Amino acid sequence: MSESSAGLPRATAAPYTQSRTLPPYQGILAVDAKGFTGHPAIEHEVISRAVPDLIQTSLARAGLQELWDRRKFPASTGDGYVFGFDPSQMPFVIHPWLLTLQDVLTDFNVLSHGVVPIRLRVSLNIGPLPDTGDEFGGNGTARNDTHRLLDSRPVKAVLASHKESITHVAAVLSDRCYEDAVAGGYTGRHPDHFIEVPATVEGKVFAQRAWIYVPQPSGPLHDEALATPESQTPVQGEARPEQQRGRVHDSRVTNNAPNGNINTGTLHGGQTVGNYHVAGDHVEGNKAGRVRGPQGDQIRGNKYQGHS
C-alpha cells in the first residue's frame, strides 16, 4: 500500500461478505417540534434548546431520570432531539413517559414558560445500532426508520387536526416496538389505545406498518390516521399497506349478480326480479346494503307462472 493511500478511510463495510456479530439492540427515541420552520428565525435557537430540557424534565417526572443520564448517541436535529437507550425500558417510555410529556408540555404552554408554544411528534423504535461513543455512533437502518416514522403522514395529521390548546404530543411506534412492548403486555396501556396505520413519507420511498398513540386526543383519530393517498409508492418488494395485516383494505369493489339485482343504496319497500333461466333467485351474500321493508322479493300470484 502506498503512503498516499495509507491514511484514507475505509470506503465500505463490505456487507454480505462474512458473518459478524449484530450490534446491540437499542431503544431509539426521536422528537420533532411541530411547525418549527414556520417560526421566526430568532425563535429557532430558543426552541432547539427547550426541546431537550422538556424531555429531561418529563423523564425525571416519570421516574426515568436514569434513562436520560445514560442516553446513548444523543444529538440535536435542530427542530428536535434523538438518543438511544436500554430497550428493556421501552414499556416505561411508552407509558407513563408519553403521558407525562403531554402534562409537561401543557404546563409549559399554558403557563407561558416559553415565548412560543411547543407541540411534539415522538417516534419510538427498537433495533440493532452500534454505540461507538463518538459522533458517528447510532447510525443504521433502525435510526433511519425512526426519523422516517417521525416525518410520516399519520403522526403529522394528528397534530394538524387536533386542538393545539389540548393535544401537545402525538407518538408513532414502529411495528417492532408495538409488538414487543404493547402487544406483549408489558406496557401499562391497553392495545386499544393504539391505532395501526400505514406510515408513508411525502417524497420518500418509505412504507411501513406503524402505530399511533395520542396521550390526550382532542379530535378524530381513525379518519386522518388511516387515510393515505392512493398514489403512495411502497418500498420495492414490500406489500402495499392495504395488503398488510391491519385495518386498511383494498377499496376496489366488484359487484356481480347474473341472476338478480344489485342494490348499492337504500331500498324503500320491496323489489321485483324476473328470472328467465332459473326458477328462483340466486343470491350470494347480502342482497342489499340497507333495506327498509322486506329484503326478499315480493311476488304476487304464481311464482312459476310463465315458466315451462
Buried (B, 14 or more C-beta within 10 A) or exposed (E): EEEEEEEEEEEEEEEEEEEEEEBEBBBBBBBBBBBBEEBEEEBBEEBBEBBBEBBBBBBBBBEBEEBBEEBBBBEEBBBBBBBBBBBEBBBBBBBBBBBBBBBBBBBBBEEEEBEBBBBBBBBBBBBEBBEEEEEEBBEBEBBEBBBBBBBBBBBBBBBBBBEBEEBBBBBBBBBBBBBBBBEEEEBEBEEEBBBBBBBBBEEEEBBBBBBBBBBBBBBEBEEBBBEBEEEBEBEEEBEBBBEBEBEBEEEEEEEEBEBBBEBEEEBEEEBEBEBEEEEEBEBEEEBBEEBEEEBEBEEEEEEEEEEE
